[in-house]
Structures are given as C-alpha cells and as structure tokens.
Amino acid sequence: MASLSASNHVARVLSVANHVADVDASSRIANSWRRCLVNHKLDPARRGPPQTLTEAEIRHAAEPMEQLIRLATPELENLARVLREAGYCVNLADPSATALLSWLPGAADADIFLHWGVYTGSNFSESFEGTNGLGTALAEEKPILVHRDEHFREQWGIFSCAVAPLFNSTGRIAGAVNITSCRGDLSRTAHQLALAVTMEATRRIEGAIFRDHFRDAWIAHVPGGDGGNGLLAYDEDRRVVGACRSARALLGLTDGTIASGIDLSRYIEVDRQGVRGADDVVEPRRADGGAVGRGHVAPPLRARSTRPLAPRGDGPVDRFVMLHRLAGGDPGLIRSVKRLRRIGDHNLPVLLHGETGVGKDVFARAIHAASSRARNNYVALNCAAMPESLIDAELFGYEAGAFTGARREGSKGLIVQADGGTLFLDEIGDMPVALQTRLLRVLENREVWPLGALKPVAVDIRLISATHRDLGRMAEEGGFRADLYFRLRGMEVRLPALRERADRDDVIRQIAREEAPNCRLAEEAWSHLVAYPFPGNMRQLRHVLRLAGCTAEDGVITDADLDLPPFGRTEPNLEAAERATIVDALRKHGGRVSEAARALKLSRATLYRKIKQLKIETAQ
C-alpha cells in the first residue's frame, strides 16, 4: 500500500508540474512543485531524514540570532502552549530554514516528530526537502499552509505545516515561525485557523524586534499595514530613522529616503502642533499625499531622558511624565506605564505589588497625577499601620453619636473624602476580613454606609491598592476574599525591588543627585552601593544617601559615610541571591545573554532556563 501511495503521489506531482492535472496551475503549491522539479532537480519519491546540524553547528548558527531568539521565545512558548493539545510542534528557524528552537507536543505525538527527524537542527530548505511549509514560506517570503499531500516529498504527507516568515527592523527576512502537526484528524480549516494564530504571534515578535532596535526612538503606529499596524521610527528632531516592511510598502519608503534623514512631516500629519507624547493621534499619508487613516505614537522603550519630547512651541505638559521618570529604564516598568497610558481615565482599579520600600505610595500618587482626577483629592490609608478597631470608622466614616467617643459632628470617612479623586489603600493584605466584605460592597454599589447612617452616600472613586503579600495565594488559602481580590486586580503592576531593577545604577545616581546634590561619590562608595542588596529598597537608599550627604567631608562621599548594615547574616535566600546575580550580569552586559552567560560561566541554554524560572524581566 505504501509503495502504491508513493506512486500515486509522484504521478500527481508530475501531472501538476506538467500542467496535466485538473488543478489551479498557478497555485503556490503547483509553482513550488515545478521549482522543485525544474530548478532543484528533486525526486518526490526519495525517502530519508532531513539534513541535521550537530550541536556545535546549531550553537554557531544561533549566535547571530541571539537577540531575535530572546525576543521571540516568550511569544513562541505561549504559542506552543496554545497548540500543544492539537499535536503541533513549534519551531523558530533561521533564514536558511534550519530549526534553531523547537517545542514538541505531548509524548505520543513527540515520538513521531523525533522518528522523522523534525526537531532542532533539522533543515527544511525547499531546495533540499522540496515543497514544505518552512522552506516554501522562506523561498517566497510569504506565509503559507502546506497540508499533508501538498508536500513535494511523499514521506512528509503525514504532516501539515503552517509557517509565517519573520522580518527584521529593516524589512529583511530574519527567519520564520513554523508550526507542524502530525494529526490526520485535523481538517485544513483547523490548520488555517492555526496559521492565523501563528501569523499574529509573528507580527507581535516583529513588533518587539522593531521596538528593541529603535528603543531610543519614538514609534508611530501606522494603520492599514500588512495585516496590522505598520511601524515608523523617528528621533527627537522628527527625522524618520526606520520603518518596518509594511510601513515601507504603505508609505513608499526606501533605504535611501530613510538614510537621507527625511522629515517626519512628509509622512505624518499631526492633529496638534507637533508630536509631543505617547498616544497623540496622527494621520499618516503616502508619498503621494493620500491619507491612510489614523494612528498613534508610542514613547521610546529606553529613552536617555524620561521626560517627554520637547514640544515645538507652547503646548500641554505630558501628564504621564512622573510615571515615566519612575519607570526609568526598567523594561517591566516601562511596559506597565505604557499599559497605564492606554487605560487612561478608565475607572479600572490598580493593584501595586512590591516589597516594602519600593515606592508604592509614590507610584500611586503618580498614577493619580496622570489622571483627570488630579485636581481632586488623593487620600491614602495604610491598613497595616492603623489599629483594626479604627479602620472601619476611618474608612467608611460615621454619623454623630454613632459610638462612644465619636465626634459631635461625625466624620465623612476616607472613601467619601476621596469622592471624585483617588483612594490609595496601602498594605491591603492586612485589612481585616470583615472590612473586606464592606469594601467589596462599596466597589460593587459605588456607595458607602457610614456607621450609624440611615442612608448610603454615593461615591465616585478610583481605587489603587498596594501590598507586599501574595494576595492570590492568600485568596486560595482563605486569608483574603477571592471576590475582593479580583475586584482590586483590574490591572496589576509589579514594582521590582531595587536589586532587581535593570536600571539600578541609573536609579542610584539619580537619588544621589537628589539627596546629596552637592556631593560626589568616591569610587569605593559607588562600588559598595551597587553591590549592596538594599532590603529596604528605595526608602533605605534615600536615607543612606541623605545621611551620607550630611556627613561627607569636602563634598566627597566615601565608604565610611555609608550607613549600610550587614545584610543576610541569617539563613540566606539563595534564590533571591541567584536572581540578583543574574540581573546584575544582564545589566552589565546590556541585556546580551551570550555575554552574561560567559561572565557567569554558564551555558546560554542554562541561563535562558534560569531567566524563565526566576521570572526575570528582559527588554522587549
């Protein structure tokens, strides 16, 4: 049966290639079959494994793609999780169609891939293996679905491949994302849906590649690009410095026009006087002047200055400037601030999570200042610092004579005081369970019942909460109301410890300028500061530098001026120490994993695994 099937497949390939078969002779599959026969001189009946690189050759091939691998890995891991149950293998390939990373499906399906040699190191160039998803997509530089017997070689007919090529920041081919299933019970329609998911993941990876390359530039999102937004990068002088593939095609840009430093105004019309900040509405137009819709602007990922672009002439101040300053150059915080910008004035509760001293109150005040509620009250309550017996009255207020010792005129309570503004509940994890129930009712009904009151008081507040505890785990264990937890967690922002921040050196320098403006740091003092883990985080750093600025002689802060008590003499937290070491190595080597791995004397694969295990944020 196998030989008969092979003979039938070969006959069909030859018929299509010779324009005999009753199929669309101009189809991409037919054209590829003809290339395989005429240009590559391949035999559709040939059997055998694909060419496969050795481990050393794989490392050598992956070296120039290290940055792409780092940016693509999170997206591909998510894609593999989504498609795993459908028996899909997910690959990231280089431009020569060699799989450099692979995520195999479950055990039974994985055995089939391993048997046929479809895994890391395998090469599926069209010139070697004939028509297949990976090789043909790269040959044509277009996404493609190759379903079972559409493969040129008969032996690959048990597989269905959906592939989208990846393009770099200049619009040139950088590799491809391949998904392949060995399931015979999946229809072509199902594979078509999987291809759509793959293409969307690829677009997100390309966006990450572009933003990473132009991290110091402003990015205009151009609507109507190839399957989504095109991306256009420009500098502070509003000169175009880069454009992705779809933006180049849409706007008529070339390498030459970009290299000439052409002015942004040639392609972007702004609805205000100059592009001042993120989320400005822009109206791109083609080189011929034709409008292409409306887009928006995103700020630099890692700007040298966290202030917004200086406007041309007078204009409104960017109200998110304080949040950008607090984010600095830390990739995780930059992403969070970008999300906060998109939320805008939507009344979505925010939950801040971080260790003591990271600046949760400062961050909450910056969120308030960035909203339209900034003209109204910002009211804060530390749930851990107030006796349980008083929180109820302080938070919800009371009527005159509600209890012994109550004020004669009663009290409005913090929630009512925050009406129209922002209420910040610090250390929400320490709120008594009984009060959690009352707070939940306030959030659901938008009204407060003060103690002793006969009717509720309507309130309009934005709630920001903060904690150093794991509220999710507390909710699972019954220590915190699960329904309240999900009410509070409209958006969660993780504020990293100082020792974890990718921009730790810059943060220390900035706080030194603020707390000791007339002093400079001696070399040994600087070395001590950057090596110290700061268990008290930003608060401790400020106190240390404030004291050092007072005691320094001749304006020089020495090691002796730093009041840094020994830390970690008790049983050490080895995971935290390992995490801090890796974060420090990545920071020193500009996020380059290969160099950090060499400095740490680890293999690159081991370091990638540890980055994932320890949930270390990298630049995206």
Secondary structure, DSSP 8 states (H G I E B T S, - for coil): -HHHHHHHHHHHHHHHHTT-SSS-TTSHHHHHHHIIIIIS---TT--S---B--HHHHHHHHGGGHHHHHHHHHHHHHHHHHHGGGTEEEEEE-TTSBEEEEE--SHHHHHHHHHHT-STTBB--HHHH-S-HHHHHHHHTS-EEEEGGGSSSGGGGG-EEEEEEEE-TTS-EEEEEEEEE--TTS-HHHHHHHHHHHHHHHHHHHHHHHHHHTTTSEEEEEEEETTEEEEEEE-TT-BEEEE-HHHHHHHT--HHHHHTT-BGGGTEEESSSS--STT-EEEEB-TTS-B---EEEE--SS-SS-S----SSS----TTHHHHHHHTT-HHHHHHHHHHHHHTT----EEEE--TTS-HHHHHHHHHHTSGGGGS-EEEEETTTS-HHHHHHHHH-B-TTSSTT--TT-B--HHHHTTTSEEEEETGGGS-HHHHHHHHHHHHHSEE--BT-SS-EE---EEEEEESS-HHHHHHHTSS-HHHHHHH-SEEEE---GGG-TTHHHHHHHHHHHHSTT-EE-HHHHHHHHH---TTHHHHHHHHHHHHHHH-BTTEE-GGG--------SS--HHHHHHHHHHHHHHHTTT-HHHHHHHHT--HHHHHHHHHHTT-----
